[in-house]
């Protein structure tokens, strides 16, 4: 496996918002695109 996450959409974990509920990686390890898709979900 590569070091980078292929998670396309960051979803904050219920117990730890700095981690993703999908891949359990840090928010910082996600691409800006993955974070943005989350923002869009909240806005919509
Ligand atoms: Zn993720």
mmCIF file of the protein (N, C-alpha, C, O) and its ligand, coordinates in Angstrom:
data_MODEL
# 
_entry.id   MODEL 
# 
loop_
_entity.id 
_entity.type 
_entity.pdbx_number_of_molecules 
1 polymer     1 
2 non-polymer 1 
# 
_entity_poly.entity_id                      1 
_entity_poly.type                           'polypeptide(L)' 
_entity_poly.nstd_linkage                   no 
_entity_poly.nstd_monomer                   no 
_entity_poly.pdbx_seq_one_letter_code       
;(UNK)(UNK)(UNK)(UNK)(UNK)(UNK)(UNK)(UNK)(UNK)(UNK)(UNK)(UNK)(UNK)(UNK)(UNK)(UNK)
(UNK)(UNK)(UNK)(UNK)(UNK)(UNK)(UNK)(UNK)(UNK)(UNK)(UNK)(UNK)(UNK)(UNK)(UNK)(UNK)
(UNK)(UNK)(UNK)(UNK)(UNK)(UNK)(UNK)(UNK)(UNK)(UNK)(UNK)(UNK)
;
_entity_poly.pdbx_seq_one_letter_code_can   XXXXXXXXXXXXXXXXXXXXXXXXXXXXXXXXXXXXXXXXXXXX 
_entity_poly.pdbx_strand_id                 A 
# 
loop_
_entity_poly_seq.entity_id 
_entity_poly_seq.num 
_entity_poly_seq.mon_id 
_entity_poly_seq.hetero 
1 1  UNK n 
1 2  UNK n 
1 3  UNK n 
1 4  UNK n 
1 5  UNK n 
1 6  UNK n 
1 7  UNK n 
1 8  UNK n 
1 9  UNK n 
1 10 UNK n 
1 11 UNK n 
1 12 UNK n 
1 13 UNK n 
1 14 UNK n 
1 15 UNK n 
1 16 UNK n 
1 17 UNK n 
1 18 UNK n 
1 19 UNK n 
1 20 UNK n 
1 21 UNK n 
1 22 UNK n 
1 23 UNK n 
1 24 UNK n 
1 25 UNK n 
1 26 UNK n 
1 27 UNK n 
1 28 UNK n 
1 29 UNK n 
1 30 UNK n 
1 31 UNK n 
1 32 UNK n 
1 33 UNK n 
1 34 UNK n 
1 35 UNK n 
1 36 UNK n 
1 37 UNK n 
1 38 UNK n 
1 39 UNK n 
1 40 UNK n 
1 41 UNK n 
1 42 UNK n 
1 43 UNK n 
1 44 UNK n 
# 
loop_
_struct_asym.id 
_struct_asym.entity_id 
A 1 
B 2 
# 
loop_
_chem_comp.id 
_chem_comp.type 
_chem_comp.mon_nstd_flag 
UNK 'L-peptide linking' . 
ZN  non-polymer         . 
# 
_pdbx_entity_nonpoly.entity_id   2 
_pdbx_entity_nonpoly.name        ? 
_pdbx_entity_nonpoly.comp_id     ZN 
# 
_pdbx_nonpoly_scheme.asym_id         B 
_pdbx_nonpoly_scheme.entity_id       2 
_pdbx_nonpoly_scheme.mon_id          ZN 
_pdbx_nonpoly_scheme.ndb_seq_num     1 
_pdbx_nonpoly_scheme.pdb_seq_num     101 
_pdbx_nonpoly_scheme.auth_seq_num    101 
_pdbx_nonpoly_scheme.pdb_mon_id      ZN 
_pdbx_nonpoly_scheme.auth_mon_id     ZN 
_pdbx_nonpoly_scheme.pdb_strand_id   A 
_pdbx_nonpoly_scheme.pdb_ins_code    . 
# 
loop_
_atom_site.group_PDB 
_atom_site.id 
_atom_site.type_symbol 
_atom_site.label_atom_id 
_atom_site.label_alt_id 
_atom_site.label_comp_id 
_atom_site.label_asym_id 
_atom_site.label_entity_id 
_atom_site.label_seq_id 
_atom_site.pdbx_PDB_ins_code 
_atom_site.Cartn_x 
_atom_site.Cartn_y 
_atom_site.Cartn_z 
_atom_site.occupancy 
_atom_site.B_iso_or_equiv 
_atom_site.pdbx_formal_charge 
_atom_site.auth_seq_id 
_atom_site.auth_comp_id 
_atom_site.auth_asym_id 
_atom_site.auth_atom_id 
_atom_site.pdbx_PDB_model_num 
ATOM   1   N  N  . UNK A 1 1  ? 0.840   -1.207 0.000  1.00 0.00 ? 1   UNK A N  1 
ATOM   2   C  CA . UNK A 1 1  ? 0.000   0.000  0.000  1.00 0.00 ? 1   UNK A CA 1 
ATOM   3   C  C  . UNK A 1 1  ? 0.877   1.260  0.000  1.00 0.00 ? 1   UNK A C  1 
ATOM   4   O  O  . UNK A 1 1  ? 1.966   1.255  0.573  1.00 0.00 ? 1   UNK A O  1 
ATOM   5   N  N  . UNK A 1 2  ? 0.434   2.268  -0.600 1.00 0.00 ? 2   UNK A N  1 
ATOM   6   C  CA . UNK A 1 2  ? 1.161   3.535  -0.609 1.00 0.00 ? 2   UNK A CA 1 
ATOM   7   C  C  . UNK A 1 2  ? 0.921   4.279  0.698  1.00 0.00 ? 2   UNK A C  1 
ATOM   8   O  O  . UNK A 1 2  ? -0.031  3.983  1.421  1.00 0.00 ? 2   UNK A O  1 
ATOM   9   N  N  . UNK A 1 3  ? 1.781   5.240  0.999  1.00 0.00 ? 3   UNK A N  1 
ATOM   10  C  CA . UNK A 1 3  ? 1.658   5.981  2.249  1.00 0.00 ? 3   UNK A CA 1 
ATOM   11  C  C  . UNK A 1 3  ? 0.451   6.900  2.258  1.00 0.00 ? 3   UNK A C  1 
ATOM   12  O  O  . UNK A 1 3  ? -0.155  7.153  3.299  1.00 0.00 ? 3   UNK A O  1 
ATOM   13  N  N  . UNK A 1 4  ? 0.122   7.385  1.095  1.00 0.00 ? 4   UNK A N  1 
ATOM   14  C  CA . UNK A 1 4  ? -0.989  8.339  1.004  1.00 0.00 ? 4   UNK A CA 1 
ATOM   15  C  C  . UNK A 1 4  ? -2.350  7.656  1.055  1.00 0.00 ? 4   UNK A C  1 
ATOM   16  O  O  . UNK A 1 4  ? -2.531  6.554  0.536  1.00 0.00 ? 4   UNK A O  1 
ATOM   17  N  N  . UNK A 1 5  ? -3.263  8.305  1.665  1.00 0.00 ? 5   UNK A N  1 
ATOM   18  C  CA . UNK A 1 5  ? -4.620  7.778  1.722  1.00 0.00 ? 5   UNK A CA 1 
ATOM   19  C  C  . UNK A 1 5  ? -5.341  8.039  0.412  1.00 0.00 ? 5   UNK A C  1 
ATOM   20  O  O  . UNK A 1 5  ? -5.169  9.087  -0.211 1.00 0.00 ? 5   UNK A O  1 
ATOM   21  N  N  . UNK A 1 6  ? -6.138  7.086  0.012  1.00 0.00 ? 6   UNK A N  1 
ATOM   22  C  CA . UNK A 1 6  ? -6.915  7.311  -1.194 1.00 0.00 ? 6   UNK A CA 1 
ATOM   23  C  C  . UNK A 1 6  ? -8.348  7.699  -0.836 1.00 0.00 ? 6   UNK A C  1 
ATOM   24  O  O  . UNK A 1 6  ? -9.256  7.674  -1.667 1.00 0.00 ? 6   UNK A O  1 
ATOM   25  N  N  . UNK A 1 7  ? -8.507  8.054  0.423  1.00 0.00 ? 7   UNK A N  1 
ATOM   26  C  CA . UNK A 1 7  ? -9.818  8.477  0.893  1.00 0.00 ? 7   UNK A CA 1 
ATOM   27  C  C  . UNK A 1 7  ? -10.200 9.789  0.204  1.00 0.00 ? 7   UNK A C  1 
ATOM   28  O  O  . UNK A 1 7  ? -9.455  10.767 0.267  1.00 0.00 ? 7   UNK A O  1 
ATOM   29  N  N  . UNK A 1 8  ? -11.314 9.806  -0.425 1.00 0.00 ? 8   UNK A N  1 
ATOM   30  C  CA . UNK A 1 8  ? -11.712 10.978 -1.215 1.00 0.00 ? 8   UNK A CA 1 
ATOM   31  C  C  . UNK A 1 8  ? -12.613 11.926 -0.446 1.00 0.00 ? 8   UNK A C  1 
ATOM   32  O  O  . UNK A 1 8  ? -12.873 13.048 -0.881 1.00 0.00 ? 8   UNK A O  1 
ATOM   33  N  N  . UNK A 1 9  ? -13.079 11.467 0.688  1.00 0.00 ? 9   UNK A N  1 
ATOM   34  C  CA . UNK A 1 9  ? -14.001 12.319 1.432  1.00 0.00 ? 9   UNK A CA 1 
ATOM   35  C  C  . UNK A 1 9  ? -13.752 12.198 2.930  1.00 0.00 ? 9   UNK A C  1 
ATOM   36  O  O  . UNK A 1 9  ? -13.950 11.139 3.527  1.00 0.00 ? 9   UNK A O  1 
ATOM   37  N  N  . UNK A 1 10 ? -13.316 13.295 3.518  1.00 0.00 ? 10  UNK A N  1 
ATOM   38  C  CA . UNK A 1 10 ? -13.060 13.277 4.951  1.00 0.00 ? 10  UNK A CA 1 
ATOM   39  C  C  . UNK A 1 10 ? -14.366 13.393 5.723  1.00 0.00 ? 10  UNK A C  1 
ATOM   40  O  O  . UNK A 1 10 ? -15.166 14.298 5.484  1.00 0.00 ? 10  UNK A O  1 
ATOM   41  N  N  . UNK A 1 11 ? -14.569 12.471 6.646  1.00 0.00 ? 11  UNK A N  1 
ATOM   42  C  CA . UNK A 1 11 ? -15.738 12.518 7.513  1.00 0.00 ? 11  UNK A CA 1 
ATOM   43  C  C  . UNK A 1 11 ? -15.270 12.434 8.961  1.00 0.00 ? 11  UNK A C  1 
ATOM   44  O  O  . UNK A 1 11 ? -14.740 11.401 9.369  1.00 0.00 ? 11  UNK A O  1 
ATOM   45  N  N  . UNK A 1 12 ? -15.450 13.492 9.748  1.00 0.00 ? 12  UNK A N  1 
ATOM   46  C  CA . UNK A 1 12 ? -14.976 13.514 11.130 1.00 0.00 ? 12  UNK A CA 1 
ATOM   47  C  C  . UNK A 1 12 ? -15.557 12.392 11.974 1.00 0.00 ? 12  UNK A C  1 
ATOM   48  O  O  . UNK A 1 12 ? -16.759 12.127 11.951 1.00 0.00 ? 12  UNK A O  1 
ATOM   49  N  N  . UNK A 1 13 ? -14.665 11.733 12.727 1.00 0.00 ? 13  UNK A N  1 
ATOM   50  C  CA . UNK A 1 13 ? -15.103 10.663 13.608 1.00 0.00 ? 13  UNK A CA 1 
ATOM   51  C  C  . UNK A 1 13 ? -15.922 11.235 14.764 1.00 0.00 ? 13  UNK A C  1 
ATOM   52  O  O  . UNK A 1 13 ? -15.649 12.339 15.236 1.00 0.00 ? 13  UNK A O  1 
ATOM   53  N  N  . UNK A 1 14 ? -16.901 10.500 15.208 1.00 0.00 ? 14  UNK A N  1 
ATOM   54  C  CA . UNK A 1 14 ? -17.782 10.980 16.275 1.00 0.00 ? 14  UNK A CA 1 
ATOM   55  C  C  . UNK A 1 14 ? -17.012 11.223 17.564 1.00 0.00 ? 14  UNK A C  1 
ATOM   56  O  O  . UNK A 1 14 ? -17.270 12.187 18.284 1.00 0.00 ? 14  UNK A O  1 
ATOM   57  N  N  . UNK A 1 15 ? -16.061 10.332 17.845 1.00 0.00 ? 15  UNK A N  1 
ATOM   58  C  CA . UNK A 1 15 ? -15.301 10.408 19.095 1.00 0.00 ? 15  UNK A CA 1 
ATOM   59  C  C  . UNK A 1 15 ? -14.023 11.223 18.970 1.00 0.00 ? 15  UNK A C  1 
ATOM   60  O  O  . UNK A 1 15 ? -13.470 11.696 19.962 1.00 0.00 ? 15  UNK A O  1 
ATOM   61  N  N  . UNK A 1 16 ? -13.568 11.376 17.748 1.00 0.00 ? 16  UNK A N  1 
ATOM   62  C  CA . UNK A 1 16 ? -12.327 12.116 17.522 1.00 0.00 ? 16  UNK A CA 1 
ATOM   63  C  C  . UNK A 1 16 ? -12.424 12.869 16.192 1.00 0.00 ? 16  UNK A C  1 
ATOM   64  O  O  . UNK A 1 16 ? -12.129 12.324 15.128 1.00 0.00 ? 16  UNK A O  1 
ATOM   65  N  N  . UNK A 1 17 ? -12.834 14.107 16.277 1.00 0.00 ? 17  UNK A N  1 
ATOM   66  C  CA . UNK A 1 17 ? -13.119 14.881 15.067 1.00 0.00 ? 17  UNK A CA 1 
ATOM   67  C  C  . UNK A 1 17 ? -11.896 15.172 14.218 1.00 0.00 ? 17  UNK A C  1 
ATOM   68  O  O  . UNK A 1 17 ? -12.014 15.576 13.061 1.00 0.00 ? 17  UNK A O  1 
ATOM   69  N  N  . UNK A 1 18 ? -10.717 14.966 14.799 1.00 0.00 ? 18  UNK A N  1 
ATOM   70  C  CA . UNK A 1 18 ? -9.499  15.197 14.027 1.00 0.00 ? 18  UNK A CA 1 
ATOM   71  C  C  . UNK A 1 18 ? -9.169  13.990 13.159 1.00 0.00 ? 18  UNK A C  1 
ATOM   72  O  O  . UNK A 1 18 ? -8.251  14.032 12.340 1.00 0.00 ? 18  UNK A O  1 
ATOM   73  N  N  . UNK A 1 19 ? -9.926  12.917 13.347 1.00 0.00 ? 19  UNK A N  1 
ATOM   74  C  CA . UNK A 1 19 ? -9.705  11.721 12.543 1.00 0.00 ? 19  UNK A CA 1 
ATOM   75  C  C  . UNK A 1 19 ? -10.910 11.416 11.661 1.00 0.00 ? 19  UNK A C  1 
ATOM   76  O  O  . UNK A 1 19 ? -12.045 11.787 11.958 1.00 0.00 ? 19  UNK A O  1 
ATOM   77  N  N  . UNK A 1 20 ? -10.620 10.734 10.581 1.00 0.00 ? 20  UNK A N  1 
ATOM   78  C  CA . UNK A 1 20 ? -11.663 10.405 9.616  1.00 0.00 ? 20  UNK A CA 1 
ATOM   79  C  C  . UNK A 1 20 ? -12.356 9.098  9.996  1.00 0.00 ? 20  UNK A C  1 
ATOM   80  O  O  . UNK A 1 20 ? -11.704 8.117  10.355 1.00 0.00 ? 20  UNK A O  1 
ATOM   81  N  N  . UNK A 1 21 ? -13.649 9.099  9.913  1.00 0.00 ? 21  UNK A N  1 
ATOM   82  C  CA . UNK A 1 21 ? -14.400 7.899  10.276 1.00 0.00 ? 21  UNK A CA 1 
ATOM   83  C  C  . UNK A 1 21 ? -14.316 6.836  9.193  1.00 0.00 ? 21  UNK A C  1 
ATOM   84  O  O  . UNK A 1 21 ? -14.615 5.666  9.434  1.00 0.00 ? 21  UNK A O  1 
ATOM   85  N  N  . UNK A 1 22 ? -13.909 7.246  8.003  1.00 0.00 ? 22  UNK A N  1 
ATOM   86  C  CA . UNK A 1 22 ? -13.807 6.306  6.886  1.00 0.00 ? 22  UNK A CA 1 
ATOM   87  C  C  . UNK A 1 22 ? -12.481 5.550  6.878  1.00 0.00 ? 22  UNK A C  1 
ATOM   88  O  O  . UNK A 1 22 ? -12.447 4.336  6.680  1.00 0.00 ? 22  UNK A O  1 
ATOM   89  N  N  . UNK A 1 23 ? -11.393 6.282  7.095  1.00 0.00 ? 23  UNK A N  1 
ATOM   90  C  CA . UNK A 1 23 ? -10.073 5.679  6.965  1.00 0.00 ? 23  UNK A CA 1 
ATOM   91  C  C  . UNK A 1 23 ? -9.244  5.803  8.250  1.00 0.00 ? 23  UNK A C  1 
ATOM   92  O  O  . UNK A 1 23 ? -8.138  5.266  8.315  1.00 0.00 ? 23  UNK A O  1 
ATOM   93  N  N  . UNK A 1 24 ? -9.744  6.482  9.242  1.00 0.00 ? 24  UNK A N  1 
ATOM   94  C  CA . UNK A 1 24 ? -9.081  6.642  10.552 1.00 0.00 ? 24  UNK A CA 1 
ATOM   95  C  C  . UNK A 1 24 ? -7.744  7.363  10.451 1.00 0.00 ? 24  UNK A C  1 
ATOM   96  O  O  . UNK A 1 24 ? -6.884  7.201  11.317 1.00 0.00 ? 24  UNK A O  1 
ATOM   97  N  N  . UNK A 1 25 ? -7.566  8.146  9.416  1.00 0.00 ? 25  UNK A N  1 
ATOM   98  C  CA . UNK A 1 25 ? -6.350  8.936  9.290  1.00 0.00 ? 25  UNK A CA 1 
ATOM   99  C  C  . UNK A 1 25 ? -6.599  10.354 9.789  1.00 0.00 ? 25  UNK A C  1 
ATOM   100 O  O  . UNK A 1 25 ? -7.739  10.794 9.941  1.00 0.00 ? 25  UNK A O  1 
ATOM   101 N  N  . UNK A 1 26 ? -5.483  11.060 10.041 1.00 0.00 ? 26  UNK A N  1 
ATOM   102 C  CA . UNK A 1 26 ? -5.600  12.434 10.494 1.00 0.00 ? 26  UNK A CA 1 
ATOM   103 C  C  . UNK A 1 26 ? -6.218  13.304 9.397  1.00 0.00 ? 26  UNK A C  1 
ATOM   104 O  O  . UNK A 1 26 ? -6.070  13.033 8.206  1.00 0.00 ? 26  UNK A O  1 
ATOM   105 N  N  . UNK A 1 27 ? -6.894  14.323 9.822  1.00 0.00 ? 27  UNK A N  1 
ATOM   106 C  CA . UNK A 1 27 ? -7.517  15.260 8.886  1.00 0.00 ? 27  UNK A CA 1 
ATOM   107 C  C  . UNK A 1 27 ? -6.476  15.850 7.930  1.00 0.00 ? 27  UNK A C  1 
ATOM   108 O  O  . UNK A 1 27 ? -6.738  16.096 6.752  1.00 0.00 ? 27  UNK A O  1 
ATOM   109 N  N  . UNK A 1 28 ? -5.276  16.067 8.497  1.00 0.00 ? 28  UNK A N  1 
ATOM   110 C  CA . UNK A 1 28 ? -4.187  16.661 7.715  1.00 0.00 ? 28  UNK A CA 1 
ATOM   111 C  C  . UNK A 1 28 ? -3.706  15.750 6.582  1.00 0.00 ? 28  UNK A C  1 
ATOM   112 O  O  . UNK A 1 28 ? -3.110  16.214 5.610  1.00 0.00 ? 28  UNK A O  1 
ATOM   113 N  N  . UNK A 1 29 ? -3.970  14.466 6.720  1.00 0.00 ? 29  UNK A N  1 
ATOM   114 C  CA . UNK A 1 29 ? -3.517  13.524 5.709  1.00 0.00 ? 29  UNK A CA 1 
ATOM   115 C  C  . UNK A 1 29 ? -4.458  13.476 4.508  1.00 0.00 ? 29  UNK A C  1 
ATOM   116 O  O  . UNK A 1 29 ? -4.198  12.779 3.528  1.00 0.00 ? 29  UNK A O  1 
ATOM   117 N  N  . UNK A 1 30 ? -5.520  14.203 4.596  1.00 0.00 ? 30  UNK A N  1 
ATOM   118 C  CA . UNK A 1 30 ? -6.472  14.247 3.495  1.00 0.00 ? 30  UNK A CA 1 
ATOM   119 C  C  . UNK A 1 30 ? -6.151  15.405 2.561  1.00 0.00 ? 30  UNK A C  1 
ATOM   120 O  O  . UNK A 1 30 ? -5.620  16.434 2.977  1.00 0.00 ? 30  UNK A O  1 
ATOM   121 N  N  . UNK A 1 31 ? -6.476  15.217 1.335  1.00 0.00 ? 31  UNK A N  1 
ATOM   122 C  CA . UNK A 1 31 ? -6.251  16.274 0.363  1.00 0.00 ? 31  UNK A CA 1 
ATOM   123 C  C  . UNK A 1 31 ? -7.292  17.377 0.566  1.00 0.00 ? 31  UNK A C  1 
ATOM   124 O  O  . UNK A 1 31 ? -8.341  17.165 1.173  1.00 0.00 ? 31  UNK A O  1 
ATOM   125 N  N  . UNK A 1 32 ? -6.970  18.552 0.043  1.00 0.00 ? 32  UNK A N  1 
ATOM   126 C  CA . UNK A 1 32 ? -7.897  19.678 0.163  1.00 0.00 ? 32  UNK A CA 1 
ATOM   127 C  C  . UNK A 1 32 ? -9.238  19.327 -0.469 1.00 0.00 ? 32  UNK A C  1 
ATOM   128 O  O  . UNK A 1 32 ? -10.295 19.788 -0.039 1.00 0.00 ? 32  UNK A O  1 
ATOM   129 N  N  . UNK A 1 33 ? -9.160  18.512 -1.483 1.00 0.00 ? 33  UNK A N  1 
ATOM   130 C  CA . UNK A 1 33 ? -10.372 18.108 -2.191 1.00 0.00 ? 33  UNK A CA 1 
ATOM   131 C  C  . UNK A 1 33 ? -11.273 17.262 -1.291 1.00 0.00 ? 33  UNK A C  1 
ATOM   132 O  O  . UNK A 1 33 ? -12.492 17.427 -1.272 1.00 0.00 ? 33  UNK A O  1 
ATOM   133 N  N  . UNK A 1 34 ? -10.642 16.357 -0.550 1.00 0.00 ? 34  UNK A N  1 
ATOM   134 C  CA . UNK A 1 34 ? -11.392 15.489 0.350  1.00 0.00 ? 34  UNK A CA 1 
ATOM   135 C  C  . UNK A 1 34 ? -12.066 16.304 1.450  1.00 0.00 ? 34  UNK A C  1 
ATOM   136 O  O  . UNK A 1 34 ? -13.192 16.014 1.852  1.00 0.00 ? 34  UNK A O  1 
ATOM   137 N  N  . UNK A 1 35 ? -11.364 17.320 1.926  1.00 0.00 ? 35  UNK A N  1 
ATOM   138 C  CA . UNK A 1 35 ? -11.921 18.172 2.974  1.00 0.00 ? 35  UNK A CA 1 
ATOM   139 C  C  . UNK A 1 35 ? -13.043 19.040 2.426  1.00 0.00 ? 35  UNK A C  1 
ATOM   140 O  O  . UNK A 1 35 ? -14.036 19.306 3.104  1.00 0.00 ? 35  UNK A O  1 
ATOM   141 N  N  . UNK A 1 36 ? -12.864 19.470 1.196  1.00 0.00 ? 36  UNK A N  1 
ATOM   142 C  CA . UNK A 1 36 ? -13.853 20.349 0.580  1.00 0.00 ? 36  UNK A CA 1 
ATOM   143 C  C  . UNK A 1 36 ? -15.167 19.625 0.329  1.00 0.00 ? 36  UNK A C  1 
ATOM   144 O  O  . UNK A 1 36 ? -16.245 20.200 0.476  1.00 0.00 ? 36  UNK A O  1 
ATOM   145 N  N  . UNK A 1 37 ? -15.065 18.355 -0.051 1.00 0.00 ? 37  UNK A N  1 
ATOM   146 C  CA . UNK A 1 37 ? -16.271 17.579 -0.315 1.00 0.00 ? 37  UNK A CA 1 
ATOM   147 C  C  . UNK A 1 37 ? -17.100 17.451 0.959  1.00 0.00 ? 37  UNK A C  1 
ATOM   148 O  O  . UNK A 1 37 ? -18.327 17.366 0.919  1.00 0.00 ? 37  UNK A O  1 
ATOM   149 N  N  . UNK A 1 38 ? -16.385 17.438 2.107  1.00 0.00 ? 38  UNK A N  1 
ATOM   150 C  CA . UNK A 1 38 ? -17.080 17.380 3.382  1.00 0.00 ? 38  UNK A CA 1 
ATOM   151 C  C  . UNK A 1 38 ? -17.811 18.696 3.665  1.00 0.00 ? 38  UNK A C  1 
ATOM   152 O  O  . UNK A 1 38 ? -18.927 18.710 4.186  1.00 0.00 ? 38  UNK A O  1 
ATOM   153 N  N  . UNK A 1 39 ? -17.157 19.783 3.311  1.00 0.00 ? 39  UNK A N  1 
ATOM   154 C  CA . UNK A 1 39 ? -17.770 21.096 3.527  1.00 0.00 ? 39  UNK A CA 1 
ATOM   155 C  C  . UNK A 1 39 ? -19.021 21.243 2.673  1.00 0.00 ? 39  UNK A C  1 
ATOM   156 O  O  . UNK A 1 39 ? -20.031 21.799 3.105  1.00 0.00 ? 39  UNK A O  1 
ATOM   157 N  N  . UNK A 1 40 ? -18.929 20.738 1.466  1.00 0.00 ? 40  UNK A N  1 
ATOM   158 C  CA . UNK A 1 40 ? -20.082 20.824 0.561  1.00 0.00 ? 40  UNK A CA 1 
ATOM   159 C  C  . UNK A 1 40 ? -21.247 20.039 1.117  1.00 0.00 ? 40  UNK A C  1 
ATOM   160 O  O  . UNK A 1 40 ? -22.402 20.449 1.001  1.00 0.00 ? 40  UNK A O  1 
ATOM   161 N  N  . UNK A 1 41 ? -20.933 18.893 1.728  1.00 0.00 ? 41  UNK A N  1 
ATOM   162 C  CA . UNK A 1 41 ? -21.982 18.048 2.284  1.00 0.00 ? 41  UNK A CA 1 
ATOM   163 C  C  . UNK A 1 41 ? -22.708 18.795 3.411  1.00 0.00 ? 41  UNK A C  1 
ATOM   164 O  O  . UNK A 1 41 ? -23.927 18.696 3.553  1.00 0.00 ? 41  UNK A O  1 
ATOM   165 N  N  . UNK A 1 42 ? -21.944 19.536 4.198  1.00 0.00 ? 42  UNK A N  1 
ATOM   166 C  CA . UNK A 1 42 ? -22.543 20.295 5.297  1.00 0.00 ? 42  UNK A CA 1 
ATOM   167 C  C  . UNK A 1 42 ? -23.379 21.460 4.771  1.00 0.00 ? 42  UNK A C  1 
ATOM   168 O  O  . UNK A 1 42 ? -24.434 21.791 5.312  1.00 0.00 ? 42  UNK A O  1 
ATOM   169 N  N  . UNK A 1 43 ? -22.871 22.069 3.701  1.00 0.00 ? 43  UNK A N  1 
ATOM   170 C  CA . UNK A 1 43 ? -23.555 23.234 3.146  1.00 0.00 ? 43  UNK A CA 1 
ATOM   171 C  C  . UNK A 1 43 ? -24.861 22.822 2.472  1.00 0.00 ? 43  UNK A C  1 
ATOM   172 O  O  . UNK A 1 43 ? -25.869 23.528 2.520  1.00 0.00 ? 43  UNK A O  1 
ATOM   173 N  N  . UNK A 1 44 ? -24.798 21.640 1.838  1.00 0.00 ? 44  UNK A N  1 
ATOM   174 C  CA . UNK A 1 44 ? -25.979 21.214 1.080  1.00 0.00 ? 44  UNK A CA 1 
ATOM   175 C  C  . UNK A 1 44 ? -27.034 20.698 2.007  1.00 0.00 ? 44  UNK A C  1 
ATOM   176 O  O  . UNK A 1 44 ? -28.106 20.291 1.557  1.00 0.00 ? 44  UNK A O  1 
HETATM 177 ZN ZN . ZN  B 2 .  ? -10.599 9.591  5.236  1.00 0.00 ? 101 ZN  A ZN 1 
# 
